[in-house]
Amino acid sequence: MAGYLRDRAAQTLGIPPDKIALSAPLSDYGMDSILVLQLTTALREDLGEVPSTLLFDAESVEELTDHFMATGGPRMDALLARLSPAPAATPVPDTGVRPPEPSAPPATAPAQPIAALFRTAVATGTPQQAGDLLSIAARLRPTSATGAGPDPETLRLSDGDQEPALVCLPSLIAPTGAHQYVKFAAALRGRRQVRTVSIPGYGTGEPLPADLEAAADRLAGTLIRRFEGRPFALAAYSSGGWVAHELVRRLEKAGAPPAALVLLDTLQSAGTAMIRGMSVLTRRLMDRFPQLPVLDDQLTAMAWYAQLLEGWRPLPVTTPTLLVSAAEDRTLIELLGDDARADWPLEHVRTEVAGDHFSMLEEYAEPTALAVHEWLREHCVFGRERSARQRFSGGAR
């Protein structure tokens, strides 16, 4: 099994299998967020349903092997039989009794018909037509109201002693998920705990939130229960910043505000014709990474949030906000037009990091993460000193 997994990882990374040490994290060999998705998709071909977050929990070939050997299952048994065929059996006399028919092979991963139609639409039509397709499909999905629905999935990507912990929301643009923070979190290992939380509606079979309040309510409840009064800050990438801001408002209302909000290259508002712009960005990712898995539920969730956020503007909050802008803003401008510059209409601190909208969490993920880490460290020190001064002068008012 270890040999199979090493071969699959090597094929994804484009390196010889013997270059991969079984105990080494695959990130040491350049396993970035896009390659994580590609490897997960490749494993699903043989093993069926593989959690999208598996490669964050099991980082090396050895850990992956332990996971699959422990979880087992019919497809795992079939794969092991194929990898290690049993020796030929001794012939037995024909007694006329027929063995039972073999059971049907396990079902393959479900087809993604909406994704297939979307690919055709973006190839032969316009971004608006592709977006309209997704919008129609999104309206056919079930929804859940405020206080209903499963808790969004949370995942710990790194550990560290520095407070507050950092909870990261991904972009709304499909394909999306925790994989966007692989390199970002790796840069903070040993410094700060980094978790991700999924945006409601993007999981397979998960209901869509009826409105933004329902989405923020589910996220807020999850984080309040997870941290139980311990401090945490929020970070969000790109369009995920709009949902993160609504989450901050909900947390402040509940009396459990985050220590800070970090917006990673987030535009100042959703604007109009949102689904057209989202379709453009999804097509850009599909063209650049043709092996990237694009799922029906993520595409329709993207369209749903485009409808919820059309014309949205952020309302004031008291939580300190940092806007981290990519130094090279030409990429978004070329794709979306002159208004596609990271900005924020409310009070905030702004810093600039290397790279463009996409590379700031890939090639330049480390300097991006360290810029956020240092700002949080300085902000929290200032907050503690301010609290101490308030206590000395008679208490906070």
C-alpha positions, 0 to 999 in steps of 0.5 A, spaced: 500 500 500 505 504 501 508 503 494 502 505 491 501 511 495 508 513 493 507 512 486 501 516 486 504 522 490 510 521 485 505 522 479 502 528 481 508 531 483 512 529 477 518 526 481 521 519 481 518 515 486 524 513 490 525 521 491 520 521 496 521 518 503 515 515 506 516 519 513 517 525 510 511 530 509 509 531 502 509 538 502 517 538 503 516 536 495 512 541 493 505 539 494 501 545 494 494 546 494 492 545 487 496 538 487 493 536 494 486 536 490 489 532 484 492 527 488 485 526 492 482 526 486 487 520 483 486 516 490 478 517 489 479 513 482 481 507 486 478 508 493 472 511 492 470 517 497 476 520 500 475 526 505 478 532 501 481 534 508 485 527 508 492 530 506 492 535 511 491 530 517 495 525 514 501 528 511 506 523 509 506 516 505 506 513 512 501 516 515 496 515 509 498 508 509 496 507 516 489 511 515 487 507 509 489 500 512 485 502 518 479 504 515 479 499 510 472 497 506 471 493 499 474 498 495 481 498 499 480 490 499 480 490 492 486 494 491 490 490 495 488 484 492 490 487 485 496 490 488 498 483 491 495 477 487 494 471 491 498 465 488 494 460 483 490 456 487 490 448 486 485 445 481 479 442 484 475 437 481 469 439 477 463 437 482 458 441 478 456 446 483 457 453 481 460 458 486 456 464 487 456 470 482 461 475 485 458 481 488 457 487 483 463 492 484 463 498 488 460 504 485 464 509 482 464 516 484 458 520 482 458 524 476 458 531 476 453 533 470 452 540 472 460 541 472 460 538 465 455 543 463 458 549 466 465 546 462 461 546 455 458 553 457 464 557 458 468 553 452 462 555 447 458 561 450 459 567 455 461 567 462 454 570 464 451 564 460 455 559 464 453 563 471 446 563 469 446 555 468 449 555 475 444 560 478 438 556 476 441 549 478 442 553 485 435 554 486 433 547 486 438 545 492 435 545 499 436 550 503 436 551 511 434 557 515 438 560 521 440 555 526 439 549 522 443 545 518 450 541 520 456 545 523 461 547 518 467 543 518 473 545 521 480 543 520 487 544 524 492 545 519 498 548 524 499 548 531 503 554 535 503 557 542 502 565 540 495 567 541 490 568 538 489 562 534 487 564 526 481 561 523 481 561 516 475 562 511 476 560 504 474 563 497 467 563 495 470 561 488 469 554 486 474 550 486 475 552 494 476 549 500 482 548 506 487 546 501 488 554 499 491 555 506 496 549 505 502 553 504 500 559 509 499 554 515 505 551 513 509 557 514 506 558 521 507 551 524 510 552 531 508 559 531 501 560 531 495 555 531 491 555 524 484 552 523 480 552 517 472 552 517 468 551 511 463 556 508 456 553 509 453 550 503 459 547 499 460 540 502 457 534 498 450 534 500 449 539 504 443 544 504 445 551 502 443 557 507 437 561 506 440 567 507 447 571 509 444 571 516 443 563 516 450 562 514 453 567 519 449 564 524 452 557 523 459 559 522 458 563 529 455 557 533 461 553 530 466 557 533 463 559 539 463 552 541 469 550 538 473 555 542 469 556 549 471 563 550 479 562 548 481 568 543 481 567 536 482 571 530 479 570 523 482 571 516 479 570 509 481 570 502 478 574 496 470 573 496 470 569 503 472 576 506 465 578 505 462 572 509 467 573 514 465 580 515 458 578 516 461 573 521 464 578 525 458 582 525 454 576 528 460 574 533 460 581 536 452 581 536 453 574 540 458 578 545 464 573 542 467 578 538 474 575 534 480 579 536 481 581 529 479 580 522 484 579 516 482 580 509 487 577 504 486 581 497 478 582 498 475 587 494 471 592 497 464 589 495 460 584 491 458 589 486 453 587 481 453 581 475 457 577 481 456 570 478 459 573 471 465 575 475 465 568 479 465 564 472 471 568 469 475 566 475 473 559 475 474 558 468 481 561 469 483 556 474 480 550 470 484 552 464 490 553 468 489 547 472 485 542 468 486 536 473 483 540 478 476 537 480 470 541 479 464 539 483 457 540 482 455 542 489 461 547 489 459 550 483 452 551 485 454 554 492 458 559 488 452 561 484 447 561 490 452 566 494 453 570 488 445 571 489 445 573 496 451 578 496 449 582 489 449 589 491 452 587 498 456 593 502 459 591 509 456 595 515 461 598 521 464 593 526 468 594 532 473 588 530 480 591 528 481 589 521 487 588 516 487 588 509 493 584 506 493 586 498 497 583 493 502 588 490 501 585 483 494 587 482 494 586 474 491 579 474 484 581 477 484 587 473 485 583 466 480 578 468 474 583 472 476 590 470 478 596 473 474 596 479 477 589 481 482 592 486 483 589 493 480 595 498 475 596 504 471 601 505 471 601 512 476 603 517 482 598 517 490 597 516 493 596 510 499 592 508 502 589 501 505 583 500 509 580 494 505 576 488 498 577 485 491 575 487 493 567 486 500 567 488 500 570 494 497 564 497 502 559 493 509 561 491 508 567 496 504 564 502 510 564 507 511 572 506 504 573 506 503 568 513 508 572 516 506 579 515 499 576 518 502 573 524 507 579 525 501 584 525 497 579 530 502 579 534 503 586 535 496 588 535 495 583 541 501 586 545 498 592 544 491 590 546 494 587 552 498 593 554 491 597 553 487 593 558 493 593 563 492 601 562 485 601 563 485 597 569 490 601 572 486 607 571 480 604 574 478 599 569 475 599 562 469 603 561 
